[in-house]
Amino acid sequence: MSVPRLPEPTRRAALWLATAAVGAGLAASLAKLFPWQRAARDGDRPMAEGPFDIRESEPTLSVTGLADDALRARGITRMALGDLPLPTGAVIATDPLVQPDRAPFTRRVEPGTHPVTLYLAQGRVALAELRFADTEPERWELALVPGQDVAALKAGEIFGYPVDAGLGCFMDPDARAAMDRREAQEQKRAGYSNYYDDVLADALKDSNLNWVMHRPLPDEPARVAVFSSGWGDGVYASYWGLGAGGRVLRLVTDFGVIENGDGRDPREVAVAAALAALTPEQRRDSARGYAALKSDDLTAFSALLDEGRIAPETPIEAAEGTFTFEAIRLDKPEALERLVRRGATLLMPPYLQIGDERKTYPAYARDLTPPRSPQLLSLIEAWERTGSTDTPSRGQTLP
């Protein structure tokens, strides 16, 4: 099958790969032979000592059993995609454009038609679920294809399918055969380019290119549940939810959007935790300090600092930043100077850090557009010469 490489689902353009068949074969070989480190939004997570432990994934997988109101409290919504025929009882989970020939999982399910549900978080498909019964799983198990052994995995590693077109799917081998037949038909048409552009894109358009229960051939019952893959390209694992006697209850693919069962942005969760650590009096003092900061009332601002009622890293509810962060963002050099004298650390709290390059306040200040004032940048340079990146400031409040 012809394979385009496509970036994020909402911006897909057909970028033709002349070596599609070779690339797909290489991906298949690597996926079978080697474990893959779990994908992470901000880069690879450090490997831990010890074997693979399914318990790390259970809080996220278990959200599939929550009621809708409980999901909403975690920033997750449930969406029914439709019923998927599995006439052979074999299930294939893969990027349908890159590795359509991926082997089915070693476990099989009861042949029949089963509902597919998507769990959305942070505007993305976070989980894709095939449900075979409504009973809650007693345990979870990593889904494997032939040749994979979970005993070969270390902590932080998974077996999963590689995504290079920003898509994942569930399908039966019969559906894969239907896609092959559709491909063969389309190739006879003048001007045919590839399966995504000429077939799938039109089917996906009603969902902003995010999901569709795709029917390759109108006169055949075979269908493919297609959905965007979380943050895009990566390697994603699937898990069996098992009941008594090993009965298969559900199959869930985790796209790495939900962390520890919470679908909200980690920064949002951390800010909420930092604010929850404040007493009502501290929240009032923080609000007063923020008002003084914005209005350049340095007398009131300094008094709150000197009395210990606010500190450089005290979170501000209205701004979801710290006083040091807001003094830089609002370009308040006099206030920042007072915060530095009160022991502000160069290192930002984790919930304000972005990637590897934005872990310190000076890095944040230099990234801002338009540039901060020469007075503030001069103060930051002097602060860097004497400041600390590993010692919290006095009275620092961290999530």
C-alpha angles and dihedrals in degrees: 000000000000112000129205119193107232130190124216113341096245092054102035117156125173107258103177119223114209090194095050097130093048092047093050091049092050091050090051092051094047093047090054099044105037137045115235125226112242112268117244130191095230097040136284116336116231114267115248128214118256138044130306111288119199090199090078089067100039098086090057097041091048093062086080086076096053126105118250095257091052090049092051090053086059095047094256131125128194121224127184111224098183143262120312122206114226102179095167097040089236117124126205120193114186149114096284094208099046106033108015091150094062113138120254118254116274091242117075129204136212107288112247142080118310133184122252118210128188124208113209126203132165089005093301141097102264102172134012117203135194108195123203099170136005095234114115115250118252092204142000129232132191110252111237137193122214113293096029123114120188089209088071092063126096127205110293094023128109141179107235143141121273117241121204101153098052091249139107131185150181118223145149121241087252089061091050089054089050090053089051091052091048089050091052091050093049094049089064090062119095111249096019111160112173142323096262098051098037102036118008102040092064091050091049098047096091091061097045087259093300108110146353140165092235122208107197095194121029093213095050128071095225114120137180122211102221124186140162114264110241109256092003128252118029141092118294132191130215126211136203117226106213132195135191114332091010093292110171110240105165145351118218130187113204115211096190098249098111116067121201091341095307120112097191120106107276090234090055090050092048093048090050090050092050092050092046089058091062122091118231089257092052090050090053091049090048091052091048091049092050092051090051091048094052094045094046091241093156093170093060092038093052092046092055090049095046092049091050092240091127131020133199092264099039107130120242114219097206094049102029089223136094127261090256091050093048094046088058095042092049092043096239105157095172091053092045090052089056091048091051090051088052090059105269111179122226091228116087119223111264095255091062096046120104119198121311098308101054105056098113133057093238090055089051092049093052092049094057122109123239093034118254119254120285088243093057094043091049089052091050092052090053090046091053091056092058107019132101129235096194108040117082116229120253111281091011114170114208129180 
